[in-house]
Amino acid sequence: MRRHWRKSAIAMAATALVISAVTATASATTVPPDTEPAGTEPAGTEAAGGGDLISYDESASCGDPTVNASNIAKIEATDASTVVFTLCAPDPAIPAKVAFSSLQIAPSEYLSDAEGLVNAPIGTGPYSLSAWERGSQIVLEANPGYWGDAALSPTAVFQWNPESAQRLVQLESGAADAIDNVNTDDIARIEGNADLQLITREPLNVFYAGFNVDMAPFDDPVVREAIALGLDRQRLIDNFYPTGSQAASQFLPPGMPGYDEEFVDFTYDPDGAAALISEAYPDGLEVTLSYREEARPYLPQPTPIATDIQAQLADIGIDVTLDLQESTTLIDNINSAALPFYLLGWGADYPDPSNFFDYHFGPAQDQFGTGFPEIFDVIAEAGATLDPDTRLEVYSTINPLLQTDIPVVPIAYGGSAMAYKAGVVGAHASPLTNESLAVMGIEGQDQFVFVQNGEPGGLYCADETDGESLRVCEQISEGLLAYEVGGTASVPALAESYESNEDFTVWTFNLREGVTFHDGSTFEANDVVESYRVQWDLEDPRHVGRTGGFDYWGALFGGFLHPAPPEEEAPAAPATTEPAGTAPATTEAG
């Protein structure tokens, strides 16, 4: 089945997540429960397996960011099939958030095994992990006890190759059944091959140049403004991007609720940029620009694009040294605020402006430095605004703040494409880049091979942010909700249904019964509570993953329980390249 996504369809589905998807399931429930001592487990309440039901109540700490910087007040298993979340402030986007792959559920007893979570995850999904052959491939086997529709292919294989030309050779030779991120120059070749099919994605993403505004020389706003003025974004689109891509005018991409068609952050002005640099730095300026080689929908040709940016900045008096880093290393260094100047991008995880603004510019994030309190305030106000239209209006006020502070220069919204063998059933390109291998297959073929750009950093996706990891996790593990295949709407997964109270501060999820994990253990409410708790609480001894950063949690819920005081945080040093998937003895951001 082919799905060619259009911006209007994405925008309608995205808006529905905050409006109809919430209101369709919302009903009046009780007000937030009375406060209990933090972290208590209700006495005398037993789960189906005979153990106590688990509840963590931190309601008393709401409003005290030194104790609880998150929006979570309480998580409780009210019975073996029901989980209730109580929030400190309203959040109408909860259905969109809990569908994301960083909030997938693992068996409670497995959460103490950090190495196992990273390298050998146990989930409830349509596939289970059979083997991770480092540097080569990941082999998945269909889950015979899956609660939903059985996977079409008994075996699914993820392979990776950073070279788009080599990925296409694998497809044309029959070694692969699907490839991601087709090179712009290869689109006509694929369209002319009757044995292949091309499926395009609309650009629900942004490519940007980022600055750590606490690190010289980017602590000087003159430097950041000069770079913003000196980049010819349209030239990059014309030379390196496929049809459907656009030069960026703001951080939100078209098709995302809150995108402002009238707003333009910077107009190309190389003379003005050169004048700024020559006046402030008469002897010139030398900087290092870090990037990775892996192509993405927002960055189809990394090195040619980085090289062109280098040339453009040379024209305004900035001498740029390119610093090519391994993909996982680059992400780790950015998330630990260790890089002053870098190229990165963001593809939508769920269609809501909070996914772009809260993740990058909220108080829990520091990739751009210590952050901007005025933006923190807007994010907090938007998150607590119930009316959908008013909420988007609040978010729109972030655009001029970013234009003033310039922690980032949005460069491009990248269109992209996937290619499949013509005989693939269920072929699709997800606007969220989370393609479901379980619905794809070829008649008479037991194995389905999908070639992506890079190897996952780890498979405990609570503590990963790279797309390669997230896509693999989606096949193995599940959350309370999921995103529809090839689309953006939230649909039931481990929860059959959910409801909220009228002000969106209490969310009740009714769990699917009879579900088992890949190890045969029974899925129940305590697994949900504990899977959330280990991310939420920095003092939980299980708050350990590949790096320990759990960046998505901070972006989704505003921060953590028991956050470290600023004076306890040591300056980050750039990471060095390690073999993908290794689990450090201590942890850091992913």
N, C-alpha and C positions, 0 to 999 in steps of 0.2 A: 504494500500500500504506500503510495506516495503522498507526502504532505508538504506542500509548498506554503510556508507561513508568511502571512502578511502583517504589517504593523498594526493595522486596524483590529485584526483578530486578537493579537497579543494584548493590545491596549484594553479591549473589552474584557478579556479574560482576567487581566491584571486588576482592573477596577473591581471586578466581581469578587475577587478574593477578600477585599476589605468591605464590600457592601453586601452583595447577595449571598456570598458563601458564609458570611457571618450571620446576617439577619435570617437566613433560611433555617439556621439551626439554633438561633438564640431563643431562650425562653427564660422566664423569671424563675430564679432559684433562691435559696436562702442567702442571706448576707454573709460576709466572711465569718468563719467560725471564731469563737473566742480564742484569745491567745493562750498557747500552752508554752511551757519551758522549751527553749530552743533545742531542737534535735531529739525530742522525746518520742518514744514509741508508745501508742495507746495501750494500756494494760488490758489484758483479758481478751484482746481481739486477735483472732487467728485467721491466717490465710488458708486456702484450700489444702495446701500441703501440710498443714499442721503448725506452721510457724506463725509468729506474731506479724500482724500487718504493720507496715512501717509508715511513720509520719515524721516529717521534719518541719517544725514550726519556728520561723524566724520573724513572725509578724511584729514583735516588739522592736525589731531593729529597722523597720521601714523608716526611711527618712534620715537615717544615720549612716552616711557613706563610709565612715570609718569602720563600721561593723558589717553592713550589708549595702554594697554599692549597686546591687542588682534590683530588678523590679519584681523578683520572686519573694513572696512572703511565706508561703507554705506549700509543701507538696505532700499529699497523703493518699495512701491506699485505703479507701473506705470499705472495700471488700476485695476479694481476689480478682474481680473483673471491673473495678472502677477506680480511677485515679482522678483526684481533684487538685487543681492548681489554683492557689489564691495569690493575687498580685498586689503589690503595693499601690499601683496606679493602673488605670484602664489601659488595655492594649487590644484594639480590634483586629490586629494582624496576627494573632496567635495561630489561627488555622494555617496561614501561610508559613509561619515560622516552624511549627512542629512537624511539618512535612519535609523539612530540609534534612539532608543526610548526616549532618553533624549531630542530630538528635536521635539517631538510631539506637535500638535497645539491644543490650547484651545480657546474658544470664548474670544474675546478681553475684553468684560465687566466682564468676570469671573476671569480675572487675578488679580484683586484686592482682591479676596476672598481666602486668603492663606489657611484657614481651609477647605474651600470647595475643593480647588485643591488637598489637601493632602488626604482628607477623602471621598470625593464624586465627583470624576472627571467627567467632561463632555467632551466627545470626539465625533469622527465621525466613530468609528470602528464598526465591525460586532456585538459586544456585548455592552450593557450598564450596568452600575452597578445597581443592584437591592438591595443588602444588603451586608454590611460588619458586620458579627457577630463576634465581637472581640474574639480572642482566639479559634475560632471554624472554620469558613468558610467564603468565599466570594462567593456570588451568582450573576451570570450574566444572563441577559435576552437578547435574540436575538434582534437586532435592525431592526424593520420592514421596516424602510426607508433607509436601507444601500444601498449605491451606487453600491457596488460590488455584488459578489455571496452571497446569503443568507447563514447564518450559518446552518450546518447540524442539530445541536441539539438546540431546542428552549431554553434550559437552560444549562448553563455551571457552574460548581461548583469547586472552588479551596478549597482544604483542605490541612492540613499540619501535619506532624508528623516527629520529628527528628530521630526516631528510624526506621532504614531500615527494621528490622524484622516486626515491626507493620505495615509499609506500605505494605509489601508483604501480610500479613494476610488480610488487607483490600481488596487487589486485589483478593486473592484466595476466600474470602468469598462472593465476588460480591458487596461489599460496594463501591469499587472504580473501575473505568474503565481503569485507567492508573496511574503508579507510576514512579517517577524519581529516579535516583541514586540507582540502585539495588546493594545490598551488594555483594561483591566478592564471598562470600561463598554460595550465593543463586542462582547464575547463572545456575548451573547444574540442580537445582530443577525446575527452570522456564522452561529451555529447555526440560525437561522431562514431562512437563504438557501440554497436547494437548489443554487445554482450554486457554492457555496463549501464547503470542508471545514476544520474546525478540528482541530488536533493539539496536544495539551498536552505540556509538559515538567514532570517532577517537579523539585523545588527542590534541585539539586545545586550550590548556590551559597550565598554569604553576602554580605549588605550590611552595611557597618560605617562607623562614624565613627573616623577615625584621628588620632593625635596624633604630632607630632614632640616627643618628651619632652626634647629638648635646647633647645627654643625656648620662651621665656616667652609666656604664663603656664603653658604645659603642662608645663614642667619641675617644676611644683608638683603632686605626686600628689593633693593635696586637690581641685584643679580637675578632674582626670581622674575621680576617684571621684564627685564631685558630678554630673558629666555622666552617668556610668554609672547612678547612682541616679535621676537626674531625667528619664530618657527613658522614656516610656510606649510600649514597643515594640508591645504588643498594639493600642493605639489606631492606630498607623500601619498595622498589618496590616488592621484592621477597615475603615479609611477609604480605603486606597489600593492594596491588593493583591488579586489574583484568588484565587479558591478554590484551595486546595491550598498556599497560602503559610503560613508559621509565624513567630511571634516567635522570635528567636534566643535560645539559652541558652548558647552557646559558639561558638568560631570554626569548628569543623567542622560541616558540615550533616548532617542525617539522611541515611542511605543511604551515607555515606562510612565506610569501615572506621575504627574508632577513635572514632566518635561515642558519647558517654556519655549514655544516656537518663536517668541519675540526677543528672547535674551541671547546676547552674544558677549562672551566674556572678554575676548581680546581680538583686535583686528591686526592683521599682519602689517608690521611697520619696521622693516629692517633698518632704516635710517634712524628712527627713534631709538631702537634697541642699541645700535652701535654708539649713538651719542651718550646713552646712559653708561655704557661700559667705559668708553674713552674718558669720560669725566671722572668717574669714580675709581677707575683702574687704568691710569695712563700708561702703565707698563704692561698692560694686558692681564689676562686672567687665565689660569690653568686649573682645570677641573677633571674629575674622573667620572665617567658615566657607566654604571653597571647594568647588565642585561643578561638574558639567557637565550640560548639558541632555539629552544622549543617553540614551534609555531603555535599560534592560538587564533581563534576566530578574530580577535581584535588585533593580532600581530602576525600576519601571514608570512612575512619574510624578515625575521628578526635582524640578521646581520646587515642586509642591504638597507633596511630602514634606520638602524642605529648609525650606519656609516653616513647616510644622507643627513641625519640630524647633526652628526659631527661636522660635516661640511657646512651646513647652514649656520651653526654657531661660530665656526671659524670666521665666517663673513662678518660677524658683528664684534669680533675681537675676543672670543672665548676659545681657547685651545683645549680641545676635549681628548682625553685618553680613554679609549674603550676598554671596559673590563668585563670580559665574558666569563660568567660563572655557571656552574652546574645548576640545574633548575631547582632542586630541593635546597641547595645551599643558598641560592639567591633569595628564595622565599623565607628561609630561616633568618637570614641577615636583615631583610626588610622588616619582618615582624618583630625582630628584637631591636629595631631602631639603630642598626649598626651601619647603614649606608647613607651617605649624604645626598646622592643624586642617582636616580635609577629609572629604568623603563619597566613598566608593568601594566597590567590592565585588569579588568573585572568583567566577568560575564554574570548575568543575573542568576542568582540561586532561587529566588522567588520574586514575582513581579510586584514589588512594592518599593517605594523610595527609601524605606528604612534599610533595605538590603545594600543600597549604595551609600547613603549618607551616614547611617548609624555605624555600619561596619568600619568605614574609613575615618570618620571624623568625630566619633563619639568618645566619651571620656575613657573608655576601656582600651582605646587604640593609641599607639604611639609611633607608628611608622613614619609620621610626618614630624615627630618631635613631641613636645609637651602638650600641644594642642591649643585650641582657641576657645576660651570660656563662652564667648558670645555664640559660637556654633553649638556648644554643649547645651546651652539654654534653649535654642530653637529645637534641637532634637528632642529634648525632654518635653517641650510644649507640644510638639507634633505627636509624640508618642501617647500623650494623655488626651488628645483631642478626639472626640467620638464622631463628630460629623465628618463624613468622608471628604466633602468639598473643602471645608474649612481646614481640615488636616493637610490637604495638598497645598493650600494657600500658605500655610505656615512653613511647610517644607520648602516652598519656592523662595523664601527669604534667605535661604542658605546660598543661593547663587551669587548675589552681590557680596556676601561675606567672603566666599572663596575668591572672588575677583579681587577683593581688597587684600586678603591675607596671602594668597597665592602659595598654598602648600603643594599645589598640583597644577599641572597644565594639561587639560584634556586635549588629546590630539586627534583621535579617530574613533568612529563607530564602524566596526569591521563586519561587513557581510562575509559569509563563509559557506562552504559546501562540503557535503560528504558524498562519497561514491560507493556504490554497491554493485555486486554482480546482478545482472538483470533478473535472475531467477530467485532473488531473495524475497521471501514473503515477510511482510511486516516491516519493511525498510522505512525508516523515518529519521528525521533530523530534529532533535528537540531544541526549542529556543533556549532551554536551560542547560543544554549540552549534557544531559543525563540520559542518554539513549538506553532503552531497555533491551538487553540481549534476549531475554526470555520470550519475547513476542516475535523474534526473527529466526528464520531458518531457511533451508533449501531442501526441497523434497528429495528424499532418498539419501540425505547426507546427515550423518550423526554428529558432526562437529561444525561449529561456527566460529570463524577466526576474525577478530576485530583488531585492526592495527591503529593505535593512537600515537601521539607524538612522543611520549616519554613514559618512563617507569614510575609507578607510584612511590611516594616517599614512605608511606606506611598505610595500613589498612584499618587503623582505628580512627575513623574519620571525624570523631569528636575533636581530634587534635591534628587535623590536616586541613590545608586550604587549597591545595593544588587540584586542578580538574582531573588529572590522571587518577589520583587516589579516589576522589569522590565518585567518579563513574564506576570504578570497580566495586566500591563499597555498596553502591546502589543495587548491585546484583545479589549481594550476599546478605545484607542486613536491611532491616526496615524500621520505620518510625511509627508513631501513632497514626499519622496521615502520610500520604504520598502525593506526588504530582501526577496528573493523568499522563499516560504515555503519549509523548510527542506534544504535550501541551503544558499549561501553567496552572490549571485549576487544582485545588486541593481535593483529594478523594480519600475515602476510608482505606486504611491499611491495617495495622494492629488494633486500632480502635474502629469499631463498627459505626459509631456515631459519637457526637459531642454536642454540648450545649453550653451557653454562658448565661450569667445573670444580665440584667438590663444595662449595667454600666461596664461590662466586659472586664470585671476584676476577678470573677470566679468562673473557671472553666472546668467542666466535668467531661471526662472521656470514658466511654463505655467500651470495654475491651472485648476483642474477639475471643471466644472460648474454643478450646480444643487445639490451640496452636502449640507446636513444640519447636524448640531450638534444634539446630543441626546435631547437637550432642544428645538429643533425646529428652532433655529436661523440659518441663512444662513452663510455658510463658504465662506470667501472671503479673498482677499490679505491682508487687514489690520490685520486680525487675525494672519497671518503668521508673519508680521512685528512686531506686539506687543508681540507675544509669544517668538520671538527671543530677542527683546529688553529687556524684563524684566530679562532675564538671563545675557545678555551682560553688563548691566550698574549697577554697585554696588550702585549708588546713586538713582536709580529708586526706589520709595517707594514700588513698587510691587515686588522688588527683595527679596521675602520672600517665603520660602517653609517650609518643616518640620524642616530643619536646617539652610537654607540660604547659604550653601556651594557651591552648583551648580558646583560640582567638574568636571563633564564631560565637561561643557562649557570651563573651563580653559584648559582642556586637548585637546579638539577638535580644539580650536581656539587660544591657546597660552596665554590666560589671559583675563582680563576684562577691560571694560571702567571705568575710574575713580577709579583705584585701590587704596587701602588704603596705605599710606606711611608706611614703616616698623616700624617706631617708634610708630605708633598708634596701632600696633597689640599687644594684651596682651598675655602672655603665657597661653597655654591651660591647663586646668585641666581635668583629666579623667572624662568622663560622668558616671553616675550611671544608672542602669537599670530602664527603664520606660516601661509601657505597650506599646506594639507595636502599631504604628500608631498615638500616641499622638502628638499633635502639640505644641511645646514649645511657650511661649509668645514671646521669642526672638529667633534668628536663628543662625545656625552654620552648619558646613560641614556634608554632608550625606554620 
